[in-house]
C-alpha cells in the first residue's frame, strides 16, 4: 500500500502571497519572482538574494507566515519585482519602438507627398509656372504650400526642413511627367472604345528655330460625341512628309508605342 503524502503548504498562503511556488517533491517553498530574476541574472549579489526562497527552499513551517511577510518587504524581493515585472511593463522593446516610429514617419511622408502632388497638379492644370525667379523658395509650389500650411503645423514643419521633403524641382518634374502619363493613358482608354479614330499631325517651327511635330487625337464615342485631345509636341530632325509619317509611331512613346498601336 502506498504511503500517503501530506502537503505541508496551505492553499490560503497562495492567495495572500501569490509569488509563492511549492515544490511537492522536496516539500519546500520558493519565491517564483526571485527565482526568475536570479536565473535571468537580474540579481547577482549574494547579499541581495534570499537563499531560502531562491536556491535551497523554505521549509520552516512554524514561522511560515511571518517569513513570507518579511520576504515580501525584503530588498531582494523588491529588486526582483522591479527587474522581472515593473521594468518590462514600463520599457518597450527597442525594435518595436523603432518600428512604430518608422511607420509613423512613412505615414507622415505619404500624407505630405499627396499634398505636394495635388499642389503641383493644380498649378499644372491652371497653366502656372512651377519655378519663380530661379529660386525654389519663391516658386509657385512653395508659396502655395505655405498658404495650405496655415493651420497645419505638420505641413509647415515639413516644407521648412532642409532635406527629404519632395520639394526639389527634379521631384516636381517627375510628378508632372507621371501625371501626364496618367492623362495620356486615360485618353487612350477612351479612344480604344471608339469605332472611329483620327490622328492629326502637323509640324511647326518654334522660337528657337526647331521643328516640332504636333500630335492630336480625334474620335467619336458610341453616342456620337466628338472628342479631340492634344497629345503633345515632339522635335523633328527632318521636316519632309515621309519623316513625319515615320516619326509618328515613336514620337509618343507613352501613347502609341506603349499601347501597341500601329498608325501606319
Secondary structure, 3 states (H helix, E strand, C coil): CCCCCCCCCCHHHHHHCCCEEEECCCCEEEEHHHHHHHHCCCCCCHHHCCHHHHHHCECCHHHHHHHHHHHHHCHHHHHHHHHHHHHHHHCCCHHHHHHHHHHHHHHHHHHHHHHHHHHHHHHHHCCCCCCCCCCCCCCHHHHHHHHHCCCCHHHHHHHHCCCCCCCCHHHHHHHHHHHHHHHHHHHHHHHHCCCEEEEEEEEEECCCCCEEEEEEEEEECCCCCEEEEEEEEEECCCCCHHHHHHHHHHHCHHHHHCCCCCCC
